[in-house]
Amino acid sequence: MLQAEVHRVRQASRFPASRFHFSQVTKKQRHVYRALAQATHQVENLQFRGLYVDKQVADPAQLSSGEEWRVKANLVAILLTQFIRSDEQVTVLIDRMPPPPRGTFEQVVLGRLRGRVGRQPVTSMLQLDSRTCDGLQIADLMTSAMMHELRQLHMSASKTNAKAALVDDIRKIWNVGSLADANTRRLHVSRYRLPSGSAQQGDLLE
């Protein structure tokens, strides 16, 4: 369903690029990205769950020796823990991630996940180039819009350019006042916090 909606937007707009990417949003192309956001929202069962890190509040590298692969594996496991229902078995598609020195990134994430939920809810996990996957492009669009909004709050991103206008479009489409604070059935974003008590890998600040 999602792939069909994205294909319709591509065909209707004759979009020239190989992929949709927030960094490429211009005033001239904003309407195409707005149409993409609208088409995505119309996919009835589609949900978006986001997790962001504010290093001034909580830096996950403190628990991972600063190693990028370990930090990202922990964050992916945290997000999947919150997103996957107790009765679900899922397939996970992710963008390219830094490899650990031994084994694979997927093995690390699945091990973290099993330790958190006491079972293995993921039947398979696959790293893809986002240029080949419409779902990853949609995830990038939503995540980048959220991050642009956060950078606006810290005065490090424009509030008047085409990207800012698209962020406002997406807020209206999803009917939320803020992407970074969204808490609806279909759109929920959380902030990372350092663990307390017996937790070892961090958690979400709801």
N, C-alpha and C positions, 0 to 999 in steps of 0.2 A: 504493500500500500504506500509506504513512504517513498520507495523508489519510483513508483508510478507518478506520484505528485511532483517529485523533483524533476522527473523526465518531462512532464507537462510544462513546468516553468522553463526548462532549458529550450524546449521546442518553441514555446510562445515568444520567448525573448531573443531566441537565436544567440544565446550567450556564447561569446567567443572563447572564453578561457576554459582550460581543462578541468578546473574545479572552482567551486565557490569558496572564497576565503575573505574573512573580515578585513584583513590588511589591505585588500584590493578595492574596498568600497570607495566609490567616487560619487560625486553629485549626479553624474550622468547615469551611473549604474544603480543608484540607490533603489529605484523602483523595482528592479529585478530582485534584489535581496529582500525587499519588503514583501514582494510576491512569494518568495521562497519561504519566508517566515510565516506568512499567512497560510500557505499550502501545508506547511508542517503542522501548524496548529489545528488544521482541519482533519488531520489523521486522528481519529477518535481515541484510540487506545494508547497513543504516544505520550510518554511522560519524560520529563527532564529532571534529573537529580544532579546537583552541582556541589562541589566542595572547593573552597578557596582557603588559601593560607595567608594570614597576615603575620609576617615574620616579626613585626614589632610587638605582637601579642604572644605568639607561640611559634617557635621555629622547629619543625619536625627534624631538622638536621641534628638537633641536640641529642636525639635518640638513635641516630643512624651513622655516627662517625663522619657525617658530612658527605657520605658517598651517595651520588645522585641516584643510582639504581636502587639502593636500599630505601631512600626517602620515597621515591615514586612507587615502589612496590608496596610500602606500608600505606600510602595514601590510597592507592587503588583498592587494596584489601579493605580499608575502612569504608570507602564509598560503597563497595559491593555488599559489605555487611549490612549497611543501612538500606540498600535498594532491593535486595533479593528477599522475597517472602519466604517464610519457613517451609512452605509446601512446593517451592519452585525448583526446577532444574533448568539452567540457562546456558546459552552459548554467549561468550564475551568476545567482542571485537575491539581491539585497542590500536592506537597509533604506535608508531615505532618508539621503542623504549631502550634506554641504555642497558647493555647486557651485564650481568654479574660476572665475576672472574671464573666461576664454575657454575655449570648448569645453565638454566635459562631463566629469563625474567618471569615467564609464565609459571614455572615451577615454584619460584619464590612466592609469588602472589597466591597461588593455590595453597601453599603450605601455611601462609599467614591466615588465609580465609578459613581453612579447616580448623586452625587453632582457635579462631574467634567464634565460630558457629557450631563446632562439634560435629560437622559433617562436610561433605564436599558437594555444594550446590551447583558447581560449574562443570558441565560435561566436556566443554572444550573452550580454549582461549587462543585467539589467533591475533598476531600483530600484522597490520596492513599498512600500506601506503595510503594516506587519506585521499590521494588523487583517484584511487580505484574504488572508493567506498562512499556512497552518498550519505550513509548514516554518520560516518565520522566527520564529513563536511558539515552536516547539520549540527553535530555536537560542537565542532569548532566555532561555528557561527554563534551559537548560544553562549558558549563559554567566553568567547572573545568579547561579545557584547557586555556580558556581566563584568569582565575585567576592565573594559573601557569605563563603565559606570564607576567602578571602584577607584580607578585612577582619576576620574573627574573629582571625586571627593577629596583626593589628596593633591588637587591642582596640578596634576601631571598629564592631563589629557584634555583636549579641546571640548568645549561644550557647544560649539557652533558649527563644526565641520560636518561633512556627510556621514561620518561614522557616528557622531553624536545624534544626528537626526535619525539614523537607523536604530540606534539604541532606544530612542523614544518611540519609534514605530513598534519595536518588539514589545516594549512595556505595554503599549495600548492593545496590541494583538492578544497578549496573554492576560490582559486586565490586571496588572499589578503596578503598584506605585514605584517599586524598586525591584530590579532583577536580583541584586545581591541579598535582599531580605525576603525574597519570595517564599511563601509558605502556603501553597495551594495543593490540591490533590494531584495536579498534573505538573506543577512547577515548584520545586522545593530546593533551596540552596542553603548550605550550612557552612559554618566557619570552623576550621580546625582548632583544636585545643590540645594542650599537653595532657598526658594521662594523669590520673590521680589514683591513689590506692594501689591495687594490684595490677592495673593496666600497664602494658609495656610499650604499646605502639601508638598511642594517641587516640583521640576520639573526635567526635563532632561537637561543636557548640551550637545547639539548636536555637 
